[in-house]
Structures are given as C-alpha cells and as structure tokens.
Amino acid sequence: MDNSFDITNDKAFKEDTIKGAAKALIEKVIYPENSQIKSEAEKYVRENYAEFFERFILKDWNIYYVNNIHGLGTLTNKIKETLFSVYRNLIEPINNKAKPDEVIMWKKSTKTNECYQKLFEELEEDSDNTYMNRILHKIWPDAKLHLKK
C-alpha cells in the first residue's frame, strides 16, 4: 500500500466497504441490526484492506466506523427503504424508531418470513430476476450484481 495515500478519506474505499458489507448482510438477514452491520464492515475491511486495517487499534476502528461508515445515509435505512419499495404490500412496514420487541415481532411475522423466503426465488421462470437482484439494483443501479442461492 502506498503510505502517502490516506485511504480513510477515500470515498471509493468507504463505498466499497459499505457495498461489500451490505452484500454479505443482505444474504444473511432481511433487516440487520447495527452490530451486524459493523461486524460485516469490519470483516470486509480485514479481508480486503488488511494492511489498512492492521494500522487500527480497536478504539480507532470504532471511531472511524461511526464517523465514516455507519453515518453514510445509514445503510440500514437504504436497505429498508428499498425492501419496502420492491416488496410493496407484501411486507408490513416498520417504524425506524420501533422498540426492540416490536422489531423482533416484525422479524417473526408471517409476511416478513414469507418475503425473506422469496428473496432468491425467480420472479419469472428461467430468469435471473429475483427480489434480491431487484433490491441490489435499486440500491446500486450501476453495479452488476446477480445473486443466486
């Protein structure tokens, strides 16, 4: 890595980290918690920017994450808005300020579970068009992401 280049201020690095973490998360959970987002972001940086990550101590990474990744239009909100846009009336809405017990009930609801099960199902026979691909394309229109389960 070029030591004169400060990756912490690089927009492409931040966006790549967010996209990498989001791609991993959206395959695992329909509505990730902040701790899951942070964990995936850290994992992504460790695996893809090891030399950069090694320079951090835990406290520094926590501060960097909060200031540069977590707050960027909050990925959770972006994913949530897109989910509701793609699924429309198939999924019940949930308030951003919902209490933890309300979020748990929402996650366990029949409609939410049915939508989660449909993430990778083909919308048309013999096509790559899935709810997951629609969600990813709406979040990152320029990305060429096609996921199959």
Helices and strands as residue ranges (DSSP letters): G 7-9, H 11-26, H 34-48, H 50-54, H 58-64, I 65-70, H 75-87, G 88-90, H 100-108, H 110-118, H 131-139
